[in-house]
């Protein structure tokens, strides 16, 4: 693809595809050029380098999150939708959890999201620094929960693409974890129950914690 037919939007979309497939460590201009079908040098006419590209790609993702009207659905429902969408978005793009710890993510998409979130908490009744505290409490819980999924994805990439090799290495890891928790009966029991569960549902745990946080925020408003 000639450089004069490339657009920044095409580059960002291709970068997201590479990041989703291979993580932050898999993105470079040579790999992006292959994704776009162009020479790596053509990309530099639109972005300065990997760091700028990661910020642009990350900002784009915030438009995937709904912006429900708190006047229509109520502040708590609106805040719950945003938090749940954020969790789902980070889970779809697991590299973002790592990027949030390594880059200052900003741009028009995130600005729209943040401004709408502030409106929701202000309409709930929070003021001043309490708005920031409520937002931070929810966002830290959401991103922290999504980090578990990101860590699992990074582990599977390190184990390699071969399913048999992955399974063998996972059995070894499980055996080591089981052995290390054996001296601690409560932890050992919880670990064994988790390892044996066929229907473990991390989404249920996320929803449980999110409800607890919003119950606490409503109690703060009542006080």
Residue pairs with C-beta under 8 A, 6 or more apart in sequence:
1 36
1 37
1 38
1 42
2 38
2 42
3 38
3 39
3 41
3 42
3 45
6 36
6 38
6 42
6 43
6 45
6 46
7 46
8 46
8 47
8 56
10 36
11 32
11 36
11 43
11 46
11 47
11 53
12 53
12 56
12 57
12 60
14 32
14 35
14 36
15 27
15 32
15 35
15 53
15 54
15 56
15 57
16 57
16 60
16 61
16 93
17 35
18 26
18 27
18 31
18 32
18 35
19 26
19 27
19 54
19 57
19 93
19 95
20 92
20 93
20 94
20 95
22 31
22 157
23 94
23 95
23 98
23 153
23 154
23 157
24 54
24 95
24 98
24 99
24 102
27 50
27 53
27 54
28 50
29 40
29 41
29 43
29 44
29 49
29 50
30 40
32 40
32 43
32 53
33 39
33 40
33 42
33 43
36 42
36 43
43 53
47 53
47 56
51 103
54 99
54 103
55 103
55 104
55 105
55 106
55 107
56 107
58 96
58 99
58 100
58 103
58 105
58 110
59 105
59 106
59 107
59 108
59 109
59 110
60 107
60 109
61 89
61 93
61 96
61 109
62 89
62 107
62 109
62 110
62 112
62 113
63 109
63 112
63 113
64 85
64 89
64 92
65 82
65 85
65 86
65 89
65 113
66 81
66 82
66 85
67 82
67 112
67 113
67 116
68 77
68 78
68 81
68 82
69 78
70 77
70 78
70 79
70 119
70 120
70 123
70 124
71 123
73 81
75 120
75 121
75 123
75 124
76 124
76 214
76 218
78 120
79 117
79 120
79 121
79 124
79 138
79 214
80 210
80 214
82 113
82 116
82 117
82 120
83 138
83 139
83 141
83 142
83 210
84 207
84 210
86 139
86 142
86 143
87 142
87 145
87 146
87 206
89 96
90 96
90 97
90 142
90 143
90 146
90 149
90 150
91 146
91 149
94 146
94 149
94 150
94 153
94 154
95 150
97 143
97 146
97 147
97 149
97 150
98 150
98 154
99 105
100 143
117 135
118 131
118 135
121 131
121 134
121 135
122 131
124 134
124 217
124 221
125 221
126 133
126 134
126 221
130 220
134 217
134 220
137 213
137 217
138 210
138 213
138 214
138 217
141 209
141 210
141 213
142 210
145 202
145 205
145 206
145 209
148 202
149 202
156 166
159 165
159 166
159 169
159 170
160 166
174 195
177 191
177 195
178 188
178 191
178 192
178 195
181 187
181 188
181 191
182 188
194 200
